[in-house]
């Protein structure tokens, strides 16, 4: 038995519905080091990580220590803000959660900006756009 996976919740599916996960075995084009796809993927991943760090920099003072220990990713920040806003499932109120996190990412961007961006505002806008893309991909489209 593996301890690599942490179960977060359970979902009861209707008996006529089957949830299938498939693996093709095909190597992804982004897998090659230095390919255009892998560079783009790595950049998006790095920006998502920095967006979370910016959110965290802006939120740390307002989050209790116990809760802070459970926040490691943008997905965690979405779940945390939903809980804080008493939103139990995806609804039209999600725009409120998206806006709250976007604002915190923008405000916290100065704390994580490197030398590779012209201004704090430019960097903050890039991080905010990356968070919003992540949000759309993981919360709306899926």
N, C-alpha and C positions, 0 to 999 in steps of 0.2 A: 504494500500500500504506500503510495507516494504522498508526501506532505508538501509538494510543490504548489498545490492549488488551494487557495482559500475560498471557500464558498461564501458568497455575500448574501444570497437570497435564493428562494425557490419560487418557481412560477408554475402553476397548474395549467396544463394545456388541455383543451377539449380532446376527448378520446379520438375524434376523427382527424386530429392534426398530428403530424409527425415532424419533429425537429431533427434535422439531419445536418451533420457537419462532415464535409468531404475534403479529402486531401488528394490533389491530382498527382503529386510527386514531381511535377514539372518545376524546374528551377525558374525563379522569378528573374526578369530582366534586370531588376535593380540590384541583384545579388553581386554582380561583378564590381570589384573595388575600382573607383574612379570613373565609372560609367556615368553618363549624364543623368540617368534615372537614379542611381545610388547617391549622387551628389545632391540632387533635388530632394530625395527622401531624407537624407541626413540633415539638410538645411531645414526642412519642415520640422523634423524631429527636434532639432536644436532650438528652433524658434518656439515650439510648443513648450519645451522645458523652461526656456527663459520667460515665457508668458506666465507659466505657473509660478516661477520664482518672483516675478513682479507682483502677481496676485498675492502671494504669500508675504512679500515685503510690506504691502499695503494693509494686509489683514492681521498680521501677527499679534498686534496689541489688542485686537478685539476678540481673538479666539482663545478659549480656555486651553491650558496646557494639554489636558487629556485629548481634546479634539484636535489640537495642532499635530499630535503624534500620528493621527490617522490620515492626515492630508499629505499625499505624495505626488499627485498628478492633477491635471486639469479635470479629469473625470471625478476625482475626489472633491475638488472644489465645487463642481456643479451639484453633487449630492449634498454637500455641506450647506450650500446656499439654499437648495430646495428645502432641506430640513429646517433651516433657520426661518424661511418664509412660510413654513407649514404647507408646502406643496408636496403631495404624496405621489403624484404621477404626472406625466407630461400633459400639459394643458396650454391654453392660450396665455396663462400666467408666466409661461416659460420665457417670454420676452423680458419680463422683469428680472429673472435670474440672469439671463444673458447680459442685460444692461448693467446689472450690479457688478458682475465679474469683469465685463469690459471696462467699466469705470475704474475698478481696482487695478486691473492690469495696466491701464494708462497711467494712473497715479503712481504705481510702484515701479514703472519702467526705468526711472532715473537710477534706482538702486541696483539694477542689473545690466545697465548699458555698458558695453565695451567701447573700445576705441574705433570699431569698424563702422560706426554710423555717424552721420554728420551732426545731427542734433538729437536732443532728448525727445523732442516732439516727433521727429521722423521715426525714431526707434520705437517710441510708444505707439505710434500709429501702426507700425509693422507688427508689433506684438499683439495689439488689439485685433487686427485683421486675422492674424494666425489663430488666436483664440476663437474668433467668430467662425472661421473655417472649420476648426476642430468641433465646435459646438454643432454646426450644421451637419457635419459628417456623422457625428456620434449620437446626436440627440434627435435630429429631425429626419434625416434620410434613412437611418437604420431602423 
